[in-house]
Amino acid sequence: MTYPVVECSPQARAKIAPNQGELSLSVEINTHHRSKYPIDQLQVGQSFTVPIAEANEASLRITASKRGKDTKKKFCVIKHPGFACFEVARIA
């Protein structure tokens, strides 16, 4: 399944630091055939959602944390029970 990249929710937008500019770092995009989520495509203020039924919360959080450390970017994972989904947003 593909997960479209969209603008982040107000909850994620609140976590973005004021005057957060795009850092220009040369980062290798993960093109491995097992890459499940479009985490490398996110710009600051963008996110993608994953239905709760399709994801393990701990695994999703670990993936976001590890990719953030590898690429010097910052991500947050927000659970939206009302919409039955997890949101992965880039916040720095």
C-alpha positions in Angstrom: 0.0 0.0 0.0 1.2 3.5 -0.7 0.8 6.3 1.8 0.3 9.8 0.2 2.3 12.7 1.6 0.0 15.6 2.8 0.2 18.7 5.0 0.5 17.8 8.7 -2.3 18.1 11.3 -2.6 21.0 13.7 -1.2 18.8 16.5 1.9 18.1 14.5 2.2 21.7 13.3 2.3 22.8 17.0 5.5 20.8 17.5 7.4 22.6 14.7 9.7 25.2 16.1 9.0 28.8 14.9 11.1 30.0 12.0 12.1 26.4 11.2 13.8 26.5 7.9 14.6 23.6 5.6 18.1 22.4 6.3 20.1 21.5 3.2 21.8 18.3 4.0 22.7 15.7 1.4 21.0 12.6 2.6 20.7 9.3 0.7 17.1 8.5 0.1 16.2 5.0 1.2 15.3 3.1 -2.1 15.4 -0.4 -0.6 12.7 -2.6 -1.9 11.4 -3.2 1.6 10.9 0.6 2.3 7.3 0.7 3.4 6.8 4.3 4.4 7.6 7.5 2.4 9.5 9.0 5.3 12.4 10.3 3.2 10.0 12.3 1.0 8.7 14.4 3.8 9.5 18.1 4.1 9.1 20.1 7.3 5.3 20.4 7.8 4.3 17.4 5.8 3.1 14.0 7.0 1.6 10.7 6.0 -1.0 8.6 7.7 -1.2 4.9 8.4 -4.4 3.2 9.4 -4.2 1.7 12.9 -5.2 -1.7 11.6 -2.2 -1.7 9.3 0.6 -0.7 11.7 2.3 -1.6 14.9 2.6 1.6 16.9 6.0 0.7 18.5 7.4 -0.4 15.1 6.3 2.9 13.5 7.8 4.9 16.3 11.1 3.0 16.1 11.2 3.5 12.3 10.7 7.2 12.6 13.3 7.6 15.4 15.9 5.5 13.5 15.4 7.3 10.2 15.6 10.6 12.0 18.9 9.8 13.6 20.3 8.5 10.3 19.3 11.6 8.4 19.5 14.3 11.1 15.8 15.1 10.7 13.1 15.1 13.4 9.8 13.2 13.1 6.9 12.7 15.4 4.3 10.0 15.4 0.8 11.0 16.6 -2.1 8.6 17.2 -5.5 9.9 16.1 -8.0 7.5 17.6 -11.0 9.5 16.3 -9.7 8.9 12.7 -8.3 5.4 13.5 -4.8 6.3 12.1 -1.3 7.2 13.0 0.3 10.3 11.6 4.0 10.5 10.9 5.1 14.1 10.5 8.4 15.8 9.9 8.9 18.6 12.4 12.5 19.6 11.8 
